[in-house]
């Protein structure tokens, strides 16, 4: 009899090749997408700007009409729009002693209010820099350089307590954890509160990458995973692999990520976008491990927007699943990772490696390992 299979914490997301948003050709920092995905806020020239989706593309960036953009002679960075779109959070330079603090502005009938600093459980005499809220707005995640940290810009969380934010708690610290011996800079949280995206300077000098940590069934944040589109610096690549990817912002459905990438020559930062191609979810808990490799028919089939592919793995091995057209050309890779024995499912959102929707037609998907190759066909309809 095969051994009992224990559910494991396993998840892999495949993202499309990033594309630069060039709505006006100017630098744009710390993007934040709103709940309805039609307004993108960002900072530029120490002020807050925004762009609006208009049928075929984003409008030219426009400075937000607000008192803090017009009256205050100060530096404003790292904008974040709240889940209810009623508040704008941002970091404001408040002088040599106070440094950077997190503030918010409320949307009113008369426009955006004057900025209000967050309380002293959040702001200190150190630097508070970039934040995000949980969907219910009861938790505040933020970056801070303070005495209770580890000497770098670390990530903290504070819980709302009736009238103010509670004491800040340092997120997990360690080599494979969220905080570790470098600046963690930029943060966003998924709608379900189980995925934390952040940027950190870790692997290559001054380069910065975007990472993800997933909360397990016990509520603990797991090992970090660097998103695959983040690459080492290459000064010869005029618009691509700069080694500085930071300030992630996730759409409400979790399938589109906006972020900053630095231009290797001008050092300007532009907004880039990547889309989630597929996501492998945790193995189904079985009383026994599968006896053989099996690739099941996707469901639904035909489909339009997304489909689920289920497969069995009977021995520890590296599994790849790719989609091909009828000429045998590989369209996109959905899975590429080592697996323990178990039954898995991968959700595919019907897009190719560049984030484009596939046209109607018949395609095949192929599971391969060093032991076996299996394939099936499916149909996309519009």
C-alpha positions in Angstrom: 0.0 0.0 0.0 1.3 3.5 -0.8 2.1 5.8 2.1 -0.5 8.4 3.2 -0.1 11.7 1.4 0.0 14.7 3.6 -1.1 18.0 2.1 1.9 20.3 1.4 2.2 24.1 1.1 2.9 24.3 -2.6 1.9 27.0 -5.0 3.5 28.4 -8.2 2.3 31.4 -10.3 3.5 31.9 -13.8 3.5 35.6 -14.9 3.6 37.0 -18.4 6.5 39.0 -19.8 6.2 42.6 -18.4 5.2 45.4 -20.7 5.9 49.1 -20.1 3.0 51.5 -19.8 3.9 54.5 -21.8 1.0 56.8 -21.3 3.1 60.0 -21.6 6.7 59.0 -21.8 7.6 60.5 -18.3 8.8 58.9 -15.2 6.2 57.5 -12.8 6.8 56.1 -9.4 5.0 53.8 -6.9 1.8 52.8 -8.9 -1.4 52.1 -7.0 -4.4 50.7 -8.9 -7.9 51.3 -7.6 -10.6 48.7 -6.9 -12.3 49.1 -10.3 -9.1 48.9 -12.2 -9.8 52.1 -14.1 -7.6 54.6 -12.2 -3.9 54.3 -11.6 -2.3 56.6 -9.1 1.4 57.3 -8.9 3.9 59.9 -7.8 6.0 62.2 -10.0 8.1 65.3 -9.3 7.3 64.9 -5.5 3.5 65.2 -6.2 0.6 62.8 -6.8 -0.6 62.1 -10.3 -3.2 59.7 -11.9 -4.1 58.2 -15.2 -7.5 56.8 -16.3 -8.3 53.9 -18.5 -10.0 55.0 -21.7 -11.2 52.1 -23.9 -7.9 51.3 -25.6 -5.3 52.7 -23.2 -4.3 54.9 -20.3 -4.8 58.6 -20.5 -1.9 61.1 -20.1 -0.8 61.5 -16.5 -2.5 64.4 -14.7 -1.6 66.0 -11.4 -4.2 65.4 -8.7 -6.1 68.5 -7.8 -5.6 68.5 -4.0 -4.3 71.0 -1.4 -1.3 68.9 -0.6 -0.2 69.0 -4.3 -0.6 72.8 -4.6 0.1 74.4 -1.2 2.5 72.2 0.7 6.2 72.8 -0.1 7.3 69.3 0.7 8.2 66.0 -1.0 5.4 63.4 -1.5 6.2 59.8 -2.5 4.7 56.3 -2.5 1.0 56.8 -3.1 -1.6 54.1 -2.1 -5.4 54.2 -2.8 -7.4 52.5 -0.1 -9.7 49.5 -1.0 -12.8 51.7 -0.7 -11.2 54.5 -2.8 -12.0 57.0 0.0 -8.4 57.6 1.2 -5.1 58.2 -0.3 -2.1 57.2 1.8 1.4 58.5 1.0 4.7 59.2 2.5 5.6 62.9 3.2 8.9 64.4 4.1 8.4 66.3 7.4 11.9 67.5 8.1 15.3 66.3 9.2 14.1 65.2 12.7 10.8 63.6 11.7 12.0 62.2 8.4 9.4 60.4 6.2 6.0 59.8 7.7 2.9 58.1 6.5 -0.1 60.4 6.1 -3.6 60.1 4.5 -6.0 62.4 2.7 -9.8 61.8 2.8 -12.0 62.2 -0.3 -14.7 64.8 0.5 -17.4 66.6 -1.3 -14.9 69.5 -1.7 -12.1 67.3 -2.9 -9.1 65.8 -1.1 -8.6 66.9 2.5 -5.3 68.2 4.0 -3.0 65.3 4.9 -3.3 63.8 8.4 -0.3 61.9 9.9 -0.9 58.4 11.1 -0.5 57.9 14.9 2.7 57.2 16.7 2.2 53.4 16.7 3.0 53.7 13.0 5.0 56.9 12.6 8.3 57.2 14.6 11.3 59.5 14.5 12.6 57.1 11.9 11.3 56.7 8.3 7.9 55.2 7.4 7.7 54.5 3.7 5.0 52.9 1.6 1.9 51.0 2.9 -1.2 49.0 2.0 -4.4 47.9 3.7 -6.2 44.6 4.0 -9.5 44.4 2.2 -11.5 45.0 5.4 -9.1 47.9 6.2 -8.4 46.5 9.6 -4.7 45.8 9.0 -2.0 48.2 7.8 1.2 46.8 6.3 4.0 49.3 6.0 7.8 49.8 5.5 9.7 51.4 8.4 13.3 52.1 9.4 13.1 52.2 13.2 14.9 51.1 16.4 12.7 47.9 16.8 13.7 46.7 13.3 17.0 45.2 12.2 18.8 48.3 11.0 17.2 48.3 7.6 13.8 49.3 6.1 11.7 46.4 7.3 8.0 45.4 6.9 5.6 45.8 9.8 1.9 45.2 10.4 -0.5 47.2 12.7 -4.1 46.2 13.6 -6.9 48.8 13.9 -8.0 49.1 17.5 -11.3 51.1 17.6 -9.8 54.6 17.4 -6.2 54.2 16.3 -3.6 51.8 14.9 -2.2 49.3 17.4 1.5 48.6 18.1 3.5 47.7 15.1 4.6 44.1 14.7 7.7 43.1 12.8 6.9 40.6 10.1 8.9 37.3 10.0 12.6 37.7 10.0 15.1 35.2 8.5 17.0 34.0 5.4 13.8 32.7 3.7 11.4 35.1 5.4 9.9 38.5 4.5 12.5 40.6 6.4 16.2 39.7 6.2 19.4 41.9 6.2 18.3 44.3 3.4 15.8 47.0 2.7 12.2 45.7 2.2 10.7 48.6 0.2 7.2 48.6 -1.3 4.3 46.3 -0.3 0.8 45.1 -1.4 -1.6 42.5 -0.2 -4.0 40.3 -2.2 -7.8 40.6 -1.7 -8.0 37.4 0.4 -5.1 38.5 2.6 -3.1 35.4 1.9 -0.5 36.7 -0.5 2.0 39.5 0.4 4.0 41.1 -2.4 7.0 43.3 -1.6 10.2 44.6 -3.1 13.6 44.0 -1.5 17.3 44.6 -2.2 18.8 41.1 -1.7 20.5 39.3 -4.4 22.6 41.6 -6.6 24.1 44.6 -5.0 21.9 47.6 -5.5 19.4 45.7 -7.5 15.9 45.3 -6.3 13.4 42.4 -7.0 9.8 41.7 -6.2 9.0 38.8 -3.9 5.9 37.0 -2.7 5.0 35.2 0.6 1.9 33.1 1.0 0.1 32.7 4.4 -0.4 29.0 5.4 -3.4 27.4 7.1 -2.1 28.4 10.5 -1.9 32.1 9.5 1.9 32.2 9.3 3.7 33.7 6.4 5.7 31.1 4.4 9.0 31.2 2.6 9.5 33.9 0.1 9.5 33.4 -3.7 11.1 35.8 -6.2 8.7 36.6 -9.0 10.2 35.1 -12.2 10.2 38.2 -14.3 12.7 39.9 -12.0 16.2 39.7 -13.6 19.7 40.7 -12.9 21.0 44.1 -14.1 22.1 44.3 -17.8 23.2 47.8 -18.7 23.1 47.0 -22.4 19.3 46.3 -22.3 17.9 49.8 -23.0 14.4 49.1 -21.6 14.5 45.7 -20.0 16.5 43.9 -17.4 17.6 46.7 -15.2 17.8 44.8 -11.9 15.4 47.3 -10.2 11.9 46.1 -9.9 9.9 47.6 -7.0 6.6 49.0 -5.6 4.1 46.3 -6.6 0.4 47.0 -6.9 -2.1 44.1 -7.4 -5.5 44.3 -8.9 -8.5 43.1 -6.9 -8.7 39.8 -8.8 -5.0 39.1 -8.2 -4.3 38.6 -11.9 -2.5 41.8 -12.8 0.5 43.3 -11.2 1.7 46.9 -11.7 5.3 47.8 -10.6 8.2 50.1 -11.2 11.2 49.2 -13.3 14.2 51.5 -13.5 15.6 52.6 -16.9 19.3 51.4 -16.9 20.6 54.6 -18.6 18.4 57.5 -17.5 17.6 55.9 -14.2 14.0 57.1 -14.6 11.4 54.7 -13.3 8.4 53.7 -15.4 5.3 51.7 -14.7 5.3 48.1 -16.0 2.5 45.6 -16.0 2.5 41.7 -15.9 -0.5 39.3 -16.0 -0.9 36.0 -14.2 -0.8 33.2 -16.7 -1.5 30.3 -14.4 -1.5 29.2 -10.8 -0.8 25.8 -9.4 -2.9 25.2 -6.2 -2.0 22.9 -3.3 -2.4 19.2 -3.8 -5.7 17.5 -3.0 -5.5 15.4 0.2 -5.7 11.7 -0.7 -5.6 8.7 1.6 -3.0 7.2 -0.8 -0.5 8.6 -3.2 -1.4 8.2 -6.9 -0.3 4.9 -8.5 0.6 6.5 -11.8 1.0 9.7 -13.7 -2.3 11.0 -15.0 -3.4 14.0 -17.0 -7.1 14.8 -16.9 -9.4 16.6 -19.3 -9.5 20.3 -18.5 -12.8 21.8 -17.1 -14.7 23.6 -18.4 -14.0 22.7 -22.0 -14.6 24.5 -24.3 -13.9 27.7 -22.3 -13.5 31.4 -22.7 -11.8 33.1 -19.7 -10.2 30.3 -17.6 -10.0 26.6 -17.1 -8.7 24.0 -14.6 -6.3 21.2 -15.5 -6.0 18.4 -13.0 -3.0 15.9 -12.9 -1.6 13.1 -10.8 2.1 12.8 -9.9 3.1 9.3 -8.6 6.8 10.0 -7.8 9.0 13.0 -6.9 9.9 14.6 -10.2 10.0 17.9 -12.1 6.8 18.5 -14.0 6.3 20.8 -16.9 2.9 21.6 -18.5 2.8 23.6 -21.7 0.2 24.7 -24.2 0.8 24.2 -28.0 -1.1 25.2 -31.1 -1.9 22.5 -33.7 1.4 23.2 -35.6 3.3 22.1 -32.5 4.5 25.6 -31.5 4.7 26.2 -27.8 2.3 29.0 -26.8 2.9 29.3 -23.0 4.3 27.3 -20.1 1.8 26.7 -17.2 3.8 24.6 -14.8 7.6 24.1 -14.3 8.6 22.9 -10.9 9.5 19.9 -8.8 6.5 18.0 -7.4 6.1 15.5 -4.6 3.6 12.7 -5.2 0.0 14.0 -5.2 -3.0 15.3 -7.1 -2.6 18.8 -8.4 -4.6 21.4 -10.2 -3.5 24.4 -12.3 -5.7 27.3 -13.2 -5.0 28.8 -16.6 -6.4 32.2 -17.5 -6.3 31.6 -21.3 -3.4 34.0 -22.1 0.1 33.5 -23.7 3.5 34.4 -22.3 3.0 38.0 -23.3 -0.3 38.3 -21.5 -2.5 38.2 -24.7 -5.7 36.3 -24.9 -5.6 33.3 -27.2 -7.8 33.3 -30.2 -10.6 30.8 -30.7 -9.5 27.4 -31.8 -8.2 23.9 -30.8 -5.0 23.6 -28.8 -3.2 20.9 -26.9 -1.7 20.8 -23.5 1.2 18.5 -22.6 2.5 17.2 -19.3 6.1 16.0 -19.4 8.7 14.8 -16.9 11.8 12.6 -17.1 9.5 9.6 -16.8 6.5 10.3 -19.0 4.7 12.5 -21.6 0.9 12.9 -21.6 -1.3 15.2 -23.7 -4.9 16.2 -24.3 -6.7 18.8 -26.5 -9.0 21.6 -25.6 -11.1 24.3 -27.3 -11.2 28.1 -26.7 -14.3 29.9 -27.8 -15.1 33.7 -27.8 
